Amino acid sequence: MARSPRPASAVPAEPAAEDIWRDPVARLMTRLATTAAGLDSTAAGQRLAAYGPNDAAAERRRPLVLQFLARFANPLIIILLLASALGM
């Protein structure tokens, strides 16, 4: 896959996803401004203020009945069900 060239002056806010897996650990720590020991309290506080807490909110799931009924919202499904009912 060809990568588009970036201007030399462009500094990405975060490393691109494909770059993270290729870079050595030392380079990643430099790019992410951290160390093997982790962040100090000041840096952690700044990142907390900038990005918010590291909290993966649980996704609220729809009830199973609504998921089932949502399958019939497609007109093609309704046509196929009617055709199969008439063919019986």
Secondary structure, 3 states (H helix, E strand, C coil): CCCCCCCCCCCCCCCCHHHHHHCCHHHHHHHCCCCCCCCCHHHHHHHHHHHCCCCCCCCCCCCHHHHHHHHHHCHHHHHHHHHHHHCC
